[in-house]
Amino acid sequence: MQQSEQSEQKNSMMVYIIAAVILIGTTVGVILYNSTNKAPEISEIPDPEPVMTESVYTPEPELEPEPMTQEAIDPVETPEMVEQPQPEIVTPPPLPSLEASDPVVLEKTLQLSWLPQLSSTLLHKDILLNFVTFTDNFSRGDLATKFSPINKPNNKFSVYEVDNEIYLDEASYQRYSHYVDIINSLNIDLAVKHYQYLMPLINQAYSELGYPDDSFNDTLISAIEVMLDAPTIREPIKLIAPSAMYKFADSELESLPAAQKLMLRMGPENTTKLRPKLQQIQRALSEL
């Protein structure tokens, strides 16, 4: 018996620039000069006949102050302004139509991770439309596996029995390990850049889905929140098989949305590794 499940979102944030200007000023002083005049002494000369002679006062010539000379100041050379080369503005190529977008979307997506298995994990047909449809359902807790943008796990879901009790086999957790590795390898900054570039096509797909006035970005954030809200169970998980499909024996776990039950089947180690990356992606999307 086998269950089908999967989920991933790979998206993404921005770039910051600062400039400063410094002003320098100078001051100048003034020096004043004062001078004084000195009067000559007057003396009387006796004569055989007392004759009064009038002394004529001749003032000494007034000395003019020497002109103040200011030392020559070498002119300060202003550094020549060198015009910085302007960065070349690269205009992104025009977007294709939604129907013809698979090659571009695949090319952009494969740039996000250095792991080669990303290519074999992705489905290569109707990528954006499936991604938008799957995400919309996932944000409500539903698993629309028909529209999953990724391939199913290769290994089968497995269980084991102890005293006639059925438990989820921890080996099944490994089926999802490479999905977690791919998500954790994503370049978030580049993912945000590509996400914004493809946004017109994403909005078109979301509008065709029946949401012409709603924000897909909000829906994607909600889908990630569903994953983050899933509980982490570290004890063995007991199952029952009332029909052809296994169910969780714990009624609280069984009542969880299908999307969160998928997280349980990924195992505690995988969800613990995945959680920080999901939070990083969610923060980047919230800043758009």
Secondary structure, 3 states (H helix, E strand, C coil): CCCCCCCCCCCCCCCCCCCCCCCCCCCCCCCCCCCCCCCCCCCCCCCCCCCCCCCCCCCCCCCCCCCCCCCCCCCCCCCCCCCCCCCCCCCCCCCCCHHHCHHHHHHHHHCCCCCCHHHHHECCCCHHHHHHHHHHHHHCCCCCHHHCCECCCCCCCCEEEECCEEEECHHHHHHHHHHHHHHHCCCHHHHHHHHHHCHHHHHHHHHHCCCCCCCHHHHHHHHHHHHHCCCCCCCCCEEECCCCCCEECCHHHHCCCHHHHHHHHHCHHHHHHHHHHHHHHHHHHHCC
